[in-house]
Amino acid sequence: MDDVPAALQDAWHRATQSADPLEALRGARDLKEELQRYEAHLARQALASGETWETIGAALGTSRQAAWERLRKAIAAEIESDKTRVKAERDRLAEKKRSSAWKKS
């Protein structure tokens, strides 16, 4: 399993270790947001390994429909982010190849 993301660790630390109640509340808010992202990431991994929305819902203590409604947007956003990252890397490599070919001629 992936390591716990640094942003999640940081939010946990601020929520539980801060002496300032307002900073702890901000950390708790960030912790909820990071946990939602991490939960979607884990659900995406489960789907990729062959699990169903039924089993994901059961793991979350909810129905498959409730799990799908809760997680689908975050999973879609993660997929779009991956597509953007891959496209940028392809573009970078293509440009590198073009400039390398240009220098050789």
Backbone as CSV, one residue per row, in Angstrom:
resi,resn,N_x,N_y,N_z,CA_x,CA_y,CA_z,C_x,C_y,C_z
1,MET,0.853,-1.188,0.000,0.000,0.000,0.000,0.887,1.236,0.000
2,ASP,0.403,2.269,-0.636,1.149,3.525,-0.707,1.396,4.071,0.693
3,ASP,2.452,4.834,0.819,2.694,5.552,2.069,1.610,6.600,2.253
4,VAL,1.416,6.994,3.476,0.433,8.039,3.761,0.949,9.351,3.181
5,PRO,0.123,10.051,2.397,0.567,11.305,1.778,1.024,12.328,2.817
6,ALA,2.018,13.091,2.439,2.581,14.105,3.341,1.529,15.126,3.772
7,ALA,0.641,15.519,2.852,-0.388,16.507,3.199,-1.326,15.960,4.270
8,LEU,-1.617,14.669,4.217,-2.463,14.039,5.228,-1.742,13.984,6.570
9,GLN,-0.482,13.632,6.539,0.312,13.615,7.774,0.402,15.001,8.400
10,ASP,0.632,16.004,7.554,0.738,17.378,8.043,-0.569,17.842,8.680
11,ALA,-1.687,17.556,8.011,-2.987,17.966,8.552,-3.255,17.259,9.882
12,TRP,-2.916,15.972,9.950,-3.092,15.215,11.197,-2.269,15.863,12.317
13,HIS,-1.046,16.176,12.019,-0.169,16.776,13.018,-0.734,18.111,13.510
14,ARG,-1.156,18.972,12.578,-1.705,20.274,12.977,-2.995,20.119,13.775
15,ALA,-3.826,19.145,13.409,-5.102,18.957,14.106,-4.926,18.391,15.511
16,THR,-3.889,17.594,15.698,-3.737,16.911,16.985,-2.630,17.459,17.871
17,GLN,-1.706,18.227,17.302,-0.551,18.668,18.074,-0.500,20.169,18.343
18,SER,-1.361,20.933,17.695,-1.291,22.377,17.847,-1.839,22.822,19.205
19,ALA,-1.113,23.725,19.839,-1.589,24.296,21.101,-2.647,25.367,20.848
20,ASP,-2.664,25.910,19.635,-3.624,26.944,19.265,-4.901,26.280,18.748
21,PRO,-6.030,26.475,19.437,-7.271,25.820,19.014,-7.700,26.168,17.588
22,LEU,-7.474,27.416,17.162,-7.857,27.783,15.802,-6.985,27.076,14.763
23,GLU,-5.703,26.946,15.051,-4.814,26.207,14.143,-5.209,24.727,14.118
24,ALA,-5.579,24.191,15.266,-6.035,22.794,15.311,-7.321,22.617,14.503
25,LEU,-8.217,23.589,14.567,-9.447,23.518,13.768,-9.144,23.582,12.270
26,ARG,-8.208,24.453,11.892,-7.811,24.515,10.477,-7.180,23.187,10.056
27,GLY,-6.394,22.627,10.941,-5.799,21.313,10.659,-6.867,20.240,10.529
28,ALA,-7.886,20.289,11.382,-8.988,19.314,11.310,-9.756,19.457,9.999
29,ARG,-9.978,20.702,9.579,-10.641,20.938,8.290,-9.820,20.354,7.149
30,ASP,-8.520,20.633,7.162,-7.634,20.109,6.121,-7.550,18.588,6.187
31,LEU,-7.580,18.052,7.403,-7.532,16.604,7.577,-8.738,15.929,6.924
32,LYS,-9.918,16.504,7.112,-11.119,15.944,6.474,-10.983,15.953,4.960
33,GLU,-10.487,17.057,4.410,-10.323,17.150,2.961,-9.295,16.138,2.456
34,GLU,-8.186,16.022,3.156,-7.145,15.070,2.747,-7.624,13.625,2.879
35,LEU,-8.384,13.345,3.925,-8.927,11.987,4.088,-9.884,11.638,2.957
36,GLN,-10.681,12.606,2.521,-11.583,12.359,1.393,-10.797,12.037,0.128
37,ARG,-9.724,12.788,-0.117,-8.884,12.515,-1.289,-8.235,11.137,-1.185
38,TYR,-7.743,10.819,-0.001,-7.072,9.529,0.203,-8.066,8.374,0.077
39,GLU,-9.255,8.559,0.593,-10.299,7.544,0.486,-10.626,7.274,-0.992
40,ALA,-10.746,8.321,-1.783,-11.010,8.159,-3.212,-9.838,7.465,-3.901
41,HIS,-8.625,7.822,-3.510,-7.441,7.187,-4.075,-7.452,5.684,-3.782
42,LEU,-7.768,5.328,-2.556,-7.825,3.915,-2.180,-8.940,3.187,-2.929
43,ALA,-10.085,3.850,-3.092,-11.193,3.239,-3.833,-10.784,3.031,-5.289
44,ARG,-10.076,3.987,-5.863,-9.608,3.835,-7.240,-8.661,2.642,-7.356
45,GLN,-7.773,2.488,-6.392,-6.866,1.337,-6.391,-7.650,0.031,-6.273
46,ALA,-8.665,0.031,-5.414,-9.487,-1.171,-5.241,-10.202,-1.522,-6.543
47,LEU,-10.760,-0.515,-7.206,-11.427,-0.750,-8.492,-10.441,-1.296,-9.523
48,ALA,-9.251,-0.719,-9.551,-8.238,-1.155,-10.510,-7.791,-2.592,-10.253
49,SER,-7.886,-3.029,-9.002,-7.476,-4.399,-8.684,-8.640,-5.385,-8.767
50,GLY,-9.803,-4.900,-9.261,-10.911,-5.819,-9.525,-12.058,-5.790,-8.534
51,GLU,-11.968,-4.945,-7.534,-13.073,-4.853,-6.583,-14.259,-4.159,-7.249
52,THR,-15.410,-4.320,-6.651,-16.633,-3.709,-7.178,-17.100,-2.615,-6.236
53,TRP,-18.037,-1.810,-6.743,-18.627,-0.789,-5.870,-19.346,-1.449,-4.707
54,GLU,-19.841,-2.645,-4.902,-20.496,-3.398,-3.818,-19.509,-3.660,-2.678
55,THR,-18.309,-4.164,-3.018,-17.327,-4.473,-1.973,-16.733,-3.199,-1.369
56,ILE,-16.586,-2.168,-2.179,-16.088,-0.888,-1.654,-17.110,-0.304,-0.688
57,GLY,-18.379,-0.321,-1.080,-19.433,0.154,-0.183,-19.450,-0.616,1.126
58,ALA,-19.308,-1.938,1.034,-19.295,-2.765,2.253,-18.115,-2.384,3.149
59,ALA,-16.942,-2.145,2.540,-15.762,-1.754,3.326,-15.976,-0.417,4.028
60,LEU,-16.773,0.451,3.408,-17.049,1.770,3.989,-18.282,1.762,4.891
61,GLY,-18.950,0.612,4.968,-20.146,0.524,5.804,-21.347,1.215,5.188
62,THR,-21.424,1.187,3.861,-22.510,1.863,3.159,-22.909,1.033,1.940
63,SER,-23.863,1.502,1.197,-24.289,0.794,-0.011,-23.344,1.104,-1.163
64,ARG,-23.416,0.294,-2.212,-22.590,0.552,-3.394,-22.956,1.896,-4.016
65,GLN,-24.254,2.205,-4.019,-24.718,3.463,-4.608,-24.188,4.664,-3.821
66,ALA,-24.257,4.575,-2.497,-23.766,5.676,-1.663,-22.255,5.845,-1.828
67,ALA,-21.535,4.732,-1.917,-20.084,4.799,-2.110,-19.766,5.443,-3.458
68,TRP,-20.490,5.034,-4.499,-20.259,5.581,-5.837,-20.532,7.086,-5.853
69,GLU,-21.652,7.494,-5.262,-22.002,8.916,-5.246,-20.981,9.733,-4.472
70,ARG,-20.466,9.166,-3.398,-19.523,9.885,-2.551,-18.135,9.998,-3.190
71,LEU,-17.717,8.991,-3.942,-16.332,8.922,-4.385,-16.101,9.190,-5.868
72,ARG,-17.123,9.083,-6.685,-16.912,9.123,-8.141,-16.287,10.428,-8.628
73,LYS,-16.701,11.562,-8.094,-16.143,12.837,-8.557,-14.660,12.952,-8.219
74,ALA,-14.285,12.535,-7.027,-12.877,12.608,-6.632,-12.029,11.637,-7.447
75,ILE,-12.573,10.459,-7.744,-11.851,9.492,-8.572,-11.691,10.053,-9.978
76,ALA,-12.746,10.631,-10.517,-12.677,11.232,-11.862,-11.648,12.369,-11.889
77,ALA,-11.607,13.177,-10.840,-10.636,14.275,-10.772,-9.210,13.730,-10.731
78,GLU,-8.999,12.639,-9.997,-7.670,12.031,-9.927,-7.262,11.478,-11.293
79,ILE,-8.202,10.880,-12.001,-7.920,10.357,-13.343,-7.567,11.505,-14.291
80,GLU,-8.329,12.591,-14.240,-8.038,13.749,-15.089,-6.666,14.337,-14.776
81,SER,-6.324,14.381,-13.510,-5.012,14.878,-13.109,-3.913,13.987,-13.688
82,ASP,-4.121,12.678,-13.639,-3.148,11.750,-14.219,-3.029,11.956,-15.726
83,LYS,-4.156,12.138,-16.404,-4.134,12.372,-17.855,-3.351,13.640,-18.187
84,THR,-3.581,14.695,-17.432,-2.883,15.956,-17.654,-1.384,15.794,-17.442
85,ARG,-1.017,15.082,-16.385,0.397,14.843,-16.090,1.056,14.024,-17.197
86,VAL,0.364,12.985,-17.670,0.916,12.140,-18.729,1.055,12.936,-20.026
87,LYS,0.048,13.740,-20.357,0.114,14.553,-21.574,1.271,15.536,-21.506
88,ALA,1.456,16.182,-20.364,2.560,17.133,-20.213,3.904,16.423,-20.377
89,GLU,4.025,15.231,-19.848,5.269,14.478,-19.981,5.493,14.059,-21.432
90,ARG,4.443,13.623,-22.109,4.558,13.284,-23.542,4.999,14.492,-24.356
91,ASP,4.374,15.624,-24.086,4.722,16.851,-24.802,6.179,17.234,-24.550
92,ARG,6.610,17.101,-23.303,7.991,17.423,-22.949,8.962,16.510,-23.682
93,LEU,8.665,15.211,-23.716,9.544,14.266,-24.389,9.554,14.484,-25.908
94,ALA,8.381,14.796,-26.464,8.310,15.064,-27.902,9.132,16.305,-28.251
95,GLU,9.046,17.331,-27.436,9.817,18.552,-27.669,11.310,18.266,-27.543
96,LYS,11.673,17.467,-26.578,13.082,17.098,-26.393,13.586,16.330,-27.617
97,LYS,12.754,15.426,-28.122,13.127,14.649,-29.306,13.270,15.554,-30.528
98,ARG,12.325,16.503,-30.681,12.391,17.441,-31.807,13.649,18.309,-31.728
99,SER,13.924,18.816,-30.553,15.100,19.685,-30.431,16.382,18.901,-30.608
100,SER,16.402,17.653,-30.186,17.563,16.802,-30.376,17.781,16.506,-31.858
101,ALA,16.690,16.214,-32.574,16.771,15.944,-34.007,17.202,17.214,-34.752
102,TRP,16.739,18.370,-34.328,17.085,19.633,-34.973,18.577,19.918,-34.808
103,LYS,19.098,19.638,-33.611,20.529,19.901,-33.346,21.418,18.995,-34.194
104,LYS,20.953,17.778,-34.493,21.750,16.843,-35.275,21.823,17.239,-36.736
105,SER,20.817,17.959,-37.233,20.831,18.313,-38.660,21.593,19.539,-38.974
